[in-house]
Amino acid sequence: MDLLGEWIRTIRIAKDRSAIEMEATSVSSAGPFLYRCSNDCCNEVWIEHVTGVDSILSSCNEPEKQIVALDLHVVDDLEPHLIANQIQRTESKDGGDAGVETTYYFRLRTKKGTFTIELRNNHNGYYGGKLERALPGELPRDLEWVDVKEDL
């Protein structure tokens, strides 16, 4: 994520939870920051939650809402002690049994708090998923977007 030092003016998430868009207010950014869920075969990846929205949305470059740190935290079946009840063997969203669900937390920290994108990856124990930077033309044209103004 290339958002260090930025202020976020708007956040939108795809209705199908496959992508997120954050528009920055600084003059240095070139358009919105788009991120899409990416996966290999035999798994599915989606954005499960976003939290801390009020700590990052800034309409006038408030100093306490500037992004000052980024981190990624992965929790899977090998580390169940890190976050209780987050990891379970489960069915995939479409009803098939993929076997393992891994949770990734992408955190953007400001002086006001932490904005977290929770990414889920349902897989067979081998394949991984990720949230990767995308260019506007790389996303489907018919993708429907929802404005994010509070945690979801």
Rosetta blueprint (number, residue, H / E / L):
1 M L
2 D L
3 L L
4 L L
5 G L
6 E L
7 W L
8 I E
9 R E
10 T E
11 I E
12 R E
13 I E
14 A E
15 K L
16 D L
17 R L
18 S L
19 A E
20 I E
21 E E
22 M E
23 E E
24 A E
25 T L
26 S L
27 V L
28 S L
29 S L
30 A L
31 G L
32 P L
33 F E
34 L E
35 Y E
36 R E
37 C E
38 S E
39 N E
40 D L
41 C L
42 C L
43 N E
44 E E
45 V E
46 W E
47 I E
48 E E
49 H E
50 V E
51 T E
52 G L
53 V H
54 D H
55 S H
56 I L
57 L E
58 S L
59 S L
60 C L
61 N L
62 E L
63 P H
64 E H
65 K H
66 Q L
67 I L
68 V L
69 A E
70 L E
71 D E
72 L E
73 H E
74 V E
75 V E
76 D L
77 D L
78 L L
79 E L
80 P L
81 H L
82 L L
83 I L
84 A L
85 N L
86 Q L
87 I L
88 Q L
89 R L
90 T L
91 E L
92 S L
93 K L
94 D L
95 G L
96 G L
97 D L
98 A L
99 G L
100 V E
101 E E
102 T E
103 T E
104 Y E
105 Y E
106 F E
107 R E
108 L E
109 R E
110 T L
111 K L
112 K L
113 G L
114 T E
115 F E
116 T E
117 I E
118 E E
119 L E
120 R E
121 N E
122 N E
123 H E
124 N L
125 G L
126 Y L
127 Y L
128 G L
129 G E
130 K E
131 L E
132 E E
133 R E
134 A E
135 L L
136 P H
137 G H
138 E H
139 L L
140 P L
141 R L
142 D L
143 L L
144 E L
145 W E
146 V E
147 D E
148 V L
149 K L
150 E L
151 D L
152 L L
